[in-house]
Amino acid sequence: MKLLIVEDHPIVISGCRALFAKIDGIIIVEARTVTAARAAISRDAPDVTIIDINLPDGSGLELTREFIAHDPDARIVVFSMNDTPILAIQAIQAGARGYVSKNGGPADLREAVLAVGRGVTWISDDLVQEMALLRAQNDESAAFLSEREQLVLRMLARGRSMAEIANDISVSYKTVASDSAILRKKLGARTSTEMVRIALEMKLI
């Protein structure tokens, strides 16, 4: 199996190389940018590709969509620091066959790559349950935010405080605080900063 790792952190690449060095028959190719990944796909024709969501020159989700548009049978595992179910849903909708959080154990990535290499979709059991719950609550992942929630999210991303947002859209501070709490829950974020980062990754704002 030829495995392409699209990841910009050398320590993560080293960890991946060590993880798969114990498995016979795996040849590892690496790319640290979207541009390098495009060249590697054409040059090396990998059997499985691991793609980090955050790359220096672009989005791993957009790169996944691009690869799948070119080759619908491409076998891709999205690799992310975030274990939020909505991002996993976005990755699968983009065409990935696996989603692995960097917060999990090394065995997760190994199992995901081997499973995807066999043509099987791999997501951790816990995340599958959370994704199912989220899907049950929201028919369309990109449309599960109300119009006001999207507005509040965009304004938070521009650095506006909740008091400023309340004044700008003529609602109470309590209403904006409630919207923000709901947004954090829907996006699986612990803080407003993390919430904005997730929304940016998902291109919701």
Phi, psi and omega per residue, in radians:
M1 nan 2.290 3.044
K2 -1.692 2.147 -3.042
L3 -2.017 2.098 3.072
L4 -1.709 2.220 3.101
I5 -1.909 1.999 3.118
V6 -1.796 1.753 -2.975
E7 -2.769 2.381 -3.060
D8 -1.726 -0.061 -3.136
H9 -1.732 2.010 -3.098
P10 -0.957 -0.670 -3.099
I11 -1.160 -0.589 3.103
V12 -1.235 -0.721 3.105
I13 -1.078 -0.743 3.120
S14 -1.078 -0.720 3.107
G15 -1.100 -0.693 3.112
C16 -1.150 -0.741 3.125
R17 -1.063 -0.756 3.120
A18 -1.125 -0.676 -3.115
L19 -1.115 -0.732 -3.062
F20 -1.657 -0.100 3.124
A21 -1.122 -0.438 -3.102
K22 -1.439 -0.070 -3.109
I23 -1.854 2.107 -3.125
D24 -1.132 2.503 2.995
G25 1.527 0.052 3.131
I26 -1.756 2.154 3.073
I27 -1.876 2.197 -3.058
I28 -1.806 2.282 3.019
V29 -2.090 2.530 -3.118
E30 -2.224 2.651 3.051
A31 -2.495 2.431 -3.046
R32 -1.913 -0.017 3.111
T33 -2.459 2.905 3.059
V34 -1.061 -0.754 -3.129
T35 -1.065 -0.795 3.131
A36 -1.157 -0.599 3.128
A37 -1.136 -0.724 3.100
R38 -1.033 -0.765 -3.140
A39 -1.148 -0.706 -3.122
A40 -1.164 -0.669 3.112
I41 -1.055 -0.800 -3.128
S42 -1.195 -0.699 -3.047
R43 -1.379 -0.744 -2.951
D44 -1.824 -0.267 3.140
A45 0.787 1.105 -3.101
P46 -1.154 2.657 3.079
D47 -1.366 -0.644 3.105
V48 -2.401 2.488 3.108
T49 -2.182 2.246 3.008
I50 -1.688 2.195 -3.111
I51 -2.158 2.139 3.031
D52 -1.275 2.521 -3.136
I53 -1.189 -0.715 -3.065
N54 -1.806 1.924 3.129
L55 -2.077 2.712 -3.033
P56 -1.037 -0.565 -3.053
D57 -2.055 0.369 3.114
G58 2.882 -3.100 -3.106
S59 -1.676 2.369 3.078
G60 -1.151 -0.551 3.099
L61 -1.179 -0.727 3.100
E62 -1.139 -0.678 3.105
L63 -1.115 -0.683 3.086
T64 -1.058 -0.831 3.123
R65 -1.035 -0.705 -3.138
E66 -1.107 -0.801 -3.128
F67 -1.130 -0.725 -3.128
I68 -1.169 -0.643 3.092
A69 -1.090 -0.637 3.117
H70 -1.333 -0.678 -3.123
D71 -2.487 1.678 -3.105
P72 -1.021 -0.328 -3.131
D73 -1.626 0.046 3.137
A74 -1.016 2.415 -3.100
R75 -1.854 1.879 -2.987
I76 -2.156 2.377 3.009
V77 -1.989 2.087 3.094
V78 -1.503 2.343 -3.033
F79 -2.079 2.168 -3.016
S80 -2.489 2.639 3.011
M81 -1.227 -0.294 -2.992
N82 -1.828 2.334 3.101
D83 -1.841 0.444 3.122
T84 -1.240 2.264 -3.075
P85 -1.072 -0.554 -3.122
I86 -1.124 -0.586 3.093
L87 -1.216 -0.638 3.078
A88 -1.115 -0.715 3.090
I89 -1.077 -0.774 3.126
Q90 -1.059 -0.707 3.140
A91 -1.120 -0.781 3.137
I92 -1.164 -0.691 3.091
Q93 -1.129 -0.524 3.105
A94 -1.276 -0.278 3.110
G95 2.052 -0.042 3.105
A96 -1.151 2.643 3.102
R97 -1.845 -0.040 3.101
G98 -2.653 2.658 3.080
Y99 -2.419 2.176 -3.103
V100 -2.254 2.287 3.065
S101 -1.541 2.405 3.085
K102 -1.202 -0.203 3.084
N103 -1.376 -0.203 3.130
G104 -1.453 -3.053 3.128
G105 -1.481 2.785 3.117
P106 -0.976 -0.537 -3.134
A107 -1.074 -0.529 3.129
D108 -1.067 -0.806 -3.115
L109 -1.167 -0.724 3.123
R110 -1.076 -0.827 -3.139
E111 -1.104 -0.696 -3.128
A112 -1.106 -0.804 -3.115
V113 -1.126 -0.767 -3.140
L114 -1.157 -0.697 3.131
A115 -1.157 -0.839 3.138
V116 -1.101 -0.609 3.072
G117 -1.073 -0.496 3.093
R118 -1.533 -0.017 -3.134
G119 1.587 0.251 -3.102
V120 -1.829 2.403 3.059
T121 -1.306 2.394 -3.130
W122 -2.256 2.161 2.987
I123 -2.501 2.500 -3.117
S124 -1.052 2.613 -3.092
D125 -1.019 -0.740 -3.125
D126 -1.086 -0.745 -3.108
L127 -1.229 -0.615 3.088
V128 -1.033 -0.757 3.132
Q129 -1.115 -0.735 3.136
E130 -1.170 -0.665 3.108
M131 -1.126 -0.721 -3.136
A132 -1.111 -0.715 3.128
L133 -1.131 -0.764 -3.135
L134 -1.122 -0.722 3.125
R135 -1.140 -0.616 3.118
A136 -1.155 -0.556 -3.126
Q137 -1.426 -0.478 -3.050
N138 -2.400 2.000 -3.094
D139 -1.090 -0.690 -3.128
E140 -2.139 2.113 -3.040
S141 -1.083 -0.550 -3.111
A142 -1.472 -0.172 -3.070
A143 -2.010 0.305 -3.039
F144 -1.546 -0.014 3.053
L145 -1.739 2.380 3.093
S146 -1.216 2.916 -3.125
E147 -1.050 -0.746 3.137
R148 -1.199 -0.667 3.103
E149 -1.066 -0.725 3.099
Q150 -1.112 -0.681 3.120
L151 -1.130 -0.803 3.111
V152 -1.060 -0.734 -3.134
L153 -1.084 -0.768 3.136
R154 -1.120 -0.688 -3.126
M155 -1.233 -0.651 3.048
L156 -1.072 -0.698 -3.140
A157 -1.122 -0.471 3.108
R158 -1.507 0.059 3.052
G159 1.589 0.175 3.123
R160 -1.314 2.467 3.072
S161 -1.364 2.885 3.132
M162 -1.132 -0.613 3.098
A163 -1.122 -0.733 3.130
E164 -1.160 -0.708 3.119
I165 -1.098 -0.764 3.129
A166 -1.013 -0.741 3.134
N167 -1.186 -0.723 -3.081
D168 -1.136 -0.662 -3.059
I169 -1.855 0.174 3.029
S170 1.028 0.850 3.013
V171 -2.293 3.008 -3.129
S172 -1.344 2.758 3.055
Y173 -1.011 -0.698 -3.130
K174 -1.048 -0.654 3.128
T175 -1.148 -0.779 3.129
V176 -1.141 -0.713 3.109
A177 -1.088 -0.691 3.100
S178 -1.152 -0.767 3.100
D179 -1.047 -0.722 -3.126
S180 -1.128 -0.717 3.113
A181 -1.114 -0.712 3.113
I182 -1.142 -0.715 3.113
L183 -1.064 -0.776 3.127
R184 -1.049 -0.725 -3.139
K185 -1.144 -0.800 -3.107
K186 -1.131 -0.612 -3.103
L187 -1.617 -0.045 3.132
G188 1.162 0.566 -3.082
A189 -1.791 2.589 3.135
R190 -1.604 -0.457 -3.113
T191 -2.349 2.894 3.102
S192 -1.128 -0.645 3.122
T193 -1.097 -0.789 3.114
E194 -1.140 -0.649 3.122
M195 -1.055 -0.798 3.132
V196 -1.140 -0.719 3.138
R197 -1.087 -0.758 3.118
I198 -1.079 -0.776 -3.130
A199 -1.091 -0.656 3.091
L200 -1.150 -0.747 3.108
E201 -1.044 -0.652 -3.108
M202 -1.466 -0.104 -3.088
K203 1.049 0.625 3.049
L204 -1.418 -0.309 3.140
I205 -2.380 nan nan
